[in-house]
């Protein structure tokens, strides 16, 4: 912080954050204690530290960084020893072109900036942050580094732990527990959907999938891989002695006082077992339909189908396109005390209050088809089938929709129109498919633009055509991804669905019975008001929700 107390006091008075009486009281305390005025203002609870820093940042022309919301690049932080970071109250947080971005409590201290330049060998781009945020970030990274270092020291240098008895002892040691807990906490804090532990020839690589894209987080010596993987397997109640076949399990825990479910899957590889941990945040489990990114016209069509007492609603798309999330959001709308809702899933990802959920158990012979037949004898009003994978499941689901049940399920197809012929190809009679189907939603997930750093620019004539506008006309503004600390430099934060909603009308029913090609069905659906995946994506580009590159990445 700048040490000029009089200057700081007048700045805060001008901003209306401080009264004359409070300033006089703080100045009197400063005269007695000799402490900086800003520290006294914070400790006496006269003004929040973040408010002081924001004012100083604005007046000095420097960028304010909220480290509590920002992701710190471990590679940048590693350039400065912890002891020096504490002494100077600074922390490197990332890279910008050929400069090192450093969060500082007092960026006006040119001597510290010179020292940082000499220590790191890089030019420094200072940012301003609160003293408490910087010290908290240093403590977090120190714990992370300690857990990795302790774990590496726990085993012999360059020697992997292969003896089962040694592994069982090692996984109970504090360094292993600390590293896994730190990784899980970090994954949750950074909104990762999956955590990958991948053993290689020489190291163990850790990656997070954030907003659908994998990011490398760290690598550790391969010597720790056995202990790390075994610790995860013990948490998920898996057999640590069995390394030849895949296993899967589940862990329930609390992270930052939030209930989190972890779905663990192991896969034998030539270098050891790869572990993928799916992170399921129970607080974010059930969204509203309006939160998913449906445009008003698509949401109206989908909601009308959900309001019907019977029929089949399909949600289609490739793996990872958010089909299950959409179905859960639909169940959230339908979940009322006067309705009996039963689901069969593989696996059950989220627990829903008021809903009876059945999990497929292949070893016990409980498959989708057998579970669905039993469900239909349990007086359901609404049935959710996790996925239609075989002929028997497809036939039973269609028959359930025809006998007075509302059936929600998923199917792997590229678009909505091709789902009709896919069901027929699976062995369901065309006339049954046409009568049962009421609505088909095809969707993809695209990354949302970070609202803090997105940059507007005028669309060129070529881009205008790609987003569904004529080459010439009134200027059209779209946004591009830039990257900031809030979005970890990616330019994107969060995801939204791009979808098309096909309502099965009488004309489309006739075409289904006649086994007409999917492209003809699609053409009629467009004439009847369906907006295609590409058109929906184009509209979201024009609204500044995502970029053209994202739409082209996820929509063929």
N, C-alpha and C positions, 0 to 999 in steps of 0.2 A: 504494500500500500504506500502511496506517497506520504511522506512524513510531515508535510506542511499542514498543520492542524487548522490554521486560520483559513487556508484555501479550501480545505475539505468542509469545514463548518459552513462557510458561505455558500458552497455548492449545494449542500444538503438543505440549507435554508431556502435557496432559490427554487429548489425542486419541490418544496413543500413537505419534505419528509421529516423535518426537524423544526421544533419551535425554538424561539429565542431563549425561553426559560430552560428547556432541556439542554441547549448548547452551553448555557452558563453553568449549569449543574455539572455537565460532563467536563467542562474546562477546569472547574474547581477540583474535581477528582484527579484530573490529569496533573495539575500542579502539585498535588500531594504525592501521587504514586509514580509519576514519571513515565507511565505507560502511554502508548500511542492513543490518540483521540478515538480512532475507529474501533480499537479493541474495547475501550471503555464504553462506547455507545452500544456495542453488541453485548458485552457482559452485563451492562445495566438494563438490558432489554428495552433500550430507548428506540432502537431501529434494527431491522434485520440485516445481517451481513450481506445477504444477496442483494438487497436494495442499494446498499452502499456501493457494491461492486458494479451493479448495472449503471449507476450514475457516473462512476468514474470511467467505465468503459465507453459510455456515450460521449462524455466530454473529451476523452483522450483519443477517440476515433478507433479504439481497439475493439475486437469482437469479444463479447462475454460468452463463456462456456459454462453450461450447467453440467458438471461432471456426473451428477446423479442420473442424468438422462442420456449421457454420451457413452459411446463404446470406445475404450482405450485400446489402441493397437499395441499388443505385447511386444512386438519387435521394436517399436519406438521407445516404450518405457524401459526396455532392457539396455538402452544406450547410456543410461545414467544410473550409477550406483544408488542404492536406497539411502545410504548415509548422506550423500550430497543432496539428494532430492529433499530429504527432511531438513537439512541445514538451510537450503535456499528456499524451501517451501515452493517447489516447482515440480511438475511432472510432464514428461514428453507424452503426447497423446496421439500423434499420427504424423503423416508426411504430406507435404503440399508442394508439388513439383519437386524441386531439389532442396527444399527447406524442411527443417524439423519443426513441427508445431508443438509449442510448449505452453502449458497452462501455468500461469504465475500469479502469486498473490500480489506482487509488486513489479509489474512489467516495466516501470520507469527506472528500475535499478539497472543501469547500463553495465555496471561491474559484473553482476550476475550473468547478464546476457553474454558478455565477453567470455566469462569462464565456461559457460555452456558451449559456446562456439569452439573453444579450445579443447574441451573434453570430448565432445561428440564428433568434431571435425566437420560439422555441417553449419550452414547458415541457419539462424533461428528466426522463426515467425512467432512472436509472442501473442498469447491470448490472456485474458484476465479471468480469474475464477476466485471463488471464496477460499479463504485459508482453510476452513473446516472441510470443504469438499476435496481440496488437494490432499490434506492429511488422511482423510478417509480412503481416497483412491490409492495412496501409497501403502496404507495398511492392507487393503484388499489384495493388491498385487504382491505384497510381501508374503502374505499367507499362501498365495497360489504358488509362488516361486519356492517357498520353503517345502511345500508338500511334494513338489516334483523332485527337489534336491534330496529330501529325506528318503523318498522312495528309491531314488537311484542309488543312494548310499546303502540302502538296506540289503541289497543283493551284491554279490561279488561283481567287480568291474568286468563288463563284457561277458558275464556268465549268466545264462538264462536259468531260472528256477524251474527244473523239470520234475524233481522228486515230489510226489503228491503230498507226502507228509510235511515237507518244507513249505509247500504252497499253502496248505491248510493253516500252518502256523503264521505264515507271512500275511495272509489276508486279514488277520485279526489285529495286525500291527497298526498303530496310529497313522503312519505315513500313507498307507494304502487307503484307509478309510477317509483320511483328510483329502487326498487327491480326488477320489470319486465324488465325495460330497461337494468339493469345490467345483468340479466339472458340471455336476448336475445343477448346482445353484447358478453357475454362470450361464448354462444353457437356458434355464428358465428366465433369467434376467434379460437375456438377449433375444427372447422370443423364438428360440430354436424349436422346430417341430421334431427334429431327429438329432441324435448324437451318435456318431460313428467312431468306433474304436477299431482300427485296422492295423494288424501286425504286418510288417514288411520284413525284408531280409535283414535290415540293420536297425530298424526303429519301429516304434508304435506311433501311428499317426492318428490324431484326433481331429474330427471335422464336425461342424454344426451345419444343419440345413436350416437356413433362415429365409423366409418368404420364398420357399421352393428352390433356392440355390444353395449349393454346398460351399462352405468357407473353411479353409484350414485354420485351426486354432493353435495347435502345438504339435511337436513331436517329442517323444521321450525315448531313452535307450530301450532297445528290444528286451533287455534283461528284466525289465519290470512288467512286460506284457502278461506273463503267466499269472502274476499276483493280481494285476488290475482286472483281467478278464474273470478270474476266479472270484474276486470280491463281488463283481456284478452278478455272477451266477448264484452265489450264496444269497445275495439280497433278493433275487427272483426265485429262490427255492428250486434251483436247478441242480443237476448232478455234476459236480466239478470233476469227477473221475471220468465222465463220458465226453470224449472230445472228437469222436468219429462221426457223430450224427448231429444234425441241427436240433436245437431245443428252443422252446419259447416259454416265457413266464411273465409275471406281472409283479410290480412293486407299488405299494401305496405309501406316500410320505407327505410331509408338509415342508414347503420351502418358502421362507419369508412369510410364514403364517398363512400360506395358501395351500389348499389340498391339491396334490399333484399325483397323477397315475403315470407310471412308467411301464411301457410294454417292451419287454426284452426279447430279442431274437439272436441266436448264435448260429454261425455258419462255419464249418470246418474249411480251412484253406491250406495251401501248401506251407505257409509260414505260421500256422496257428489258427486260433478261432477269432473270426471277425464278430464283433458285437454291434448291433444296432439297437438303440434305445429310443423308442417313440415317446415323446413327452406330451402328455395329455393334461392340459390345465382344466380342472373341473370348473373353475370360475368362468372360463370362456367356453364351456362345453356347449351350451344351448344358446344359440343366437336367435334374434328375431329375423324374420325373412327380410325385413327392410335393411338389416345390417350386412346382408350378403352381396349387395351390389346390383340387385334387380332394378331395371328401369321401370318407371310407373306402369307402362303398357304391358310389360312382361309379368310384373307382379300381379296386376289385375287378372290376367288370364290364368295364372297359376292359382291364385286365391279362389277364383270361381270354381276350379276343379276340386280344391280342398274342401269346399263347402258342400259338395255333393255327398250323399250318404253311401254310395257304392261306386264301383268302377276301379280301374287300375291306373295308377300314376307312375310313370317311369322316369328316373333320372339317369341319364346316360353320359358317358365320357370315359376317357382313359383313366388308369390308376393315378391317384393324386390330384384329381380335378375337383375335389370337394363334394363328391356325391353324397357321402355319409353326412357331412355337415348340413347340407341342404335338407336331407331327410329328417335330421334331428330338429332343425328349425321348423319344418312342417309339423312334426309331432308336437312341438311346443305350442303351435297354434291350435292343434286338435285336442290336446290333453285337457279334458274336462272331467269332473267327477261322475258324470252320467254316461261315460264311454269306457268300454273295456278295450284297452289297447295292448296288444301282445306283439313282441318282436322276436325274430330269430336272426342271430348275427354271428359272424365268424371273423374276429372275436367281438364281444361286447366292449366297445371303446369307452362309452360314457354311461354312467348309471343315471337313469331318469326317474325322478320321484313320480309315483302314480302310474308307472308303465311296467307291465310284466315283461321281463327280458329273458330270453333263452339263448344260451350259447351252444353253438355246434360242438359236438364231441365225437370226432371220427373214430377214436378207439372204442367208444361205447356203442357205435353204430347210429349216433344221433346226427343225421345230416339235415340239410335244408328241407329236402322233400319229406322225410319222416317226421321232422319236427313240425312242419307246416300242416301235415295231416292231423297231428295231435292237437295243434292249436285250434284248428277249425272245429274240433269237438269241445272246445272250452268257451263257447259262446262269445267270440270276439266281435267287436264292432269295427275295429281298425286293426289291420295286420301289416307289419313291416317285415319284409324279407330282405336280408342284407344284400343278396345278389342272386340273380337267376343264372345258374351255371350249367344246368342240365335240363333235359326234356321233361323229366318227371316234375321238377320244381316249377318249370314254366307252365305246364298243364295245370298243376294244382293251384298255382297263383291265379291263372286266368279263370279257372272254375270258381275260385273263391270270390273274385270280382263280379262274376255273373250271378252269384247266389246271395247278393245283398251285403257284401263286405267292401269296405274301402281298403284297397291293397296298395301299398307303397313299396317300390323295389328299385333296384339298379340293374343296369345292363351295360356291357362294354360295346359301344358303337361310336362311330365318328360324328354322327349328327342325329337329329331327332327323327327325320323321315326314314332312315335306314333301319330303325328299331322295329318297325312293323314287319318287314320282310325277314329280319333276323329271328323273330319269334316263330314265324311260319317255317323258316329253315330248320329251327330246332325241333319241329315236329308237332307244333300246335296248329290245329285246323284254322285256316284263314278266316272263316266266318266267326269263330270264337274270338280270335284276336280283335277283329273289327268291332265286335259287340262289347268286349271287355274294356278295351283301352279308352281312356277319356282324355289324358294329357301326357305329353312327353316333353321333358326338359333336357336339352343337351347343354353341357357347360364345360368351361375351362377356367383355370385360375390364372390371373395375370397380376403382376406386382403393381401396387398403387404407388403413384408418385409421392415422394416426400413433400408435404405441403410447406415445409420450412425453407427448402432450398430450390424448389422447381423454378425454372427460368422460362419466361414467355418469349416467344419469337413468332414472326409471321411465317405462315406456311407457304412454301414455294408452290409453283403450279403443279409440279410432279407430286408433291405431298398432298396437295388439295384433291387430286384424283384418287390417291390411295385412301383418303379419309372420307370419300364419298361426296366431294364437292366438285363443281365445274372448274376447269382449269383457270378460268378468269372470273372475276367478280369482286365483291366487297372483300377487303382484307380479312383473313381468318387467323386468329391467334391460337396457337397450340403451345404446349409446354414440353420442355426437355428435362431429362434427369441431370442433376449437377453433382450432388454429393455433399454431405455435411456430417458433423459428428453425431447428430441425432439418428441418421440413417446409416451410420458406419461407412460413410463415403460411397454408398451404392447409388444414391439418388432415389431409392425406393424404400417405403416402410409400410408393411402390411400387404394384404392381397384382397382382390375383389373378384367376383365371378363375372365371366362373359358368358351369356346364355342365349338360347333360343327356345321359345315355348310354343310347341305345336299342339293346338287343340284339335282333337279327332272329331271332325264334323261328319254329317251324313255322306257328303261327297267323298271324303277321304275313306270312310268306311266302305263305300262301294269299290273304290280303287284297291283297297286292301283285299277284298273278296276276289277281285279280278286279278290279283297278283301283279299289279302294275309296278313298273320300276320305281326305285326310290327317288330318282331325280324328277319324275313326273309328279309324285306325291309332294315333293318339296316345292315344286313350282306352284301347285295349287295352294299349298299352305301359305306361301308368300302372298299370293293373290288374296287370301283370306285374312291377312294381317300379321302373319308371323314375321318377325325380324330375325334374320340369320345371325349366326355367331359373328361373322365378319362385320355385318352392319352394326350390331350391338357394340362391338369393339371400336368401330369407327366413331360412334356416338360418344363413347367414353373418352376417346382421345380428344374430341372437340370440346368436351366438358372439362378437360384438364385433369382427369382422374388417373390416366395412365399415358403411356407413350405409344407411338405407332410401332416402334421396335418390339415392344412387349406383345402387342396384339399379333404382329406377324410371327413372333416366336411361338405363340401358343395356339394360334388358329391357322389351319392349313389353307 
